[in-house]
Amino acid sequence: MSYNPAEGFPQVCPALLYEDVDAAAEWLSRVFGYRELLRWVGPDGRMGHADMELEGGIIMLDAGGQGYRNPEQGAQPSAYIVVWVEDVDAHFERVRAAGGAIIEEPGDRPWGLRQYMVRDLEGHTWEFTQHIRNVQPEDWGAEAVDPAYP
């Protein structure tokens, strides 16, 4: 089955940032009852991303990167917001024209999504996403932990 979160994910999805994504996924499964759907392990051998589900609700766990941290705020952020849109380029142009603080311009990702990031007026990071092609998780280095996912 290919990776297409545009089918089955809510339009807005919280992504929680953790220093240790593997430990967070295990804890959320054991304590809250979340079910791990997909995991991506980075070149350093650490889990960098996981998609988790509980009763139809989806959260993403992410190790984050430079684009997710706002140096002006000083503190490590704990979350960012992922929003699915139909036309990420048109949305980007609207945000740029309105003076949005662009972190990263739209780009195609190996997992079949086109995404860009922007900071809002209070410094929160938003990632706007469009599904552009179906890709098998194995083709970009992820593992579908749940065989029925997505």
Helices and strands as residue ranges (DSSP letters): E 12-17, H 21-27, I 28-32, E 35-41, E 47-54, E 57-62, G 66-68, E 79-84, H 88-97, E 101-108, E 113-119, E 125-131, G 137-140, E 142-144
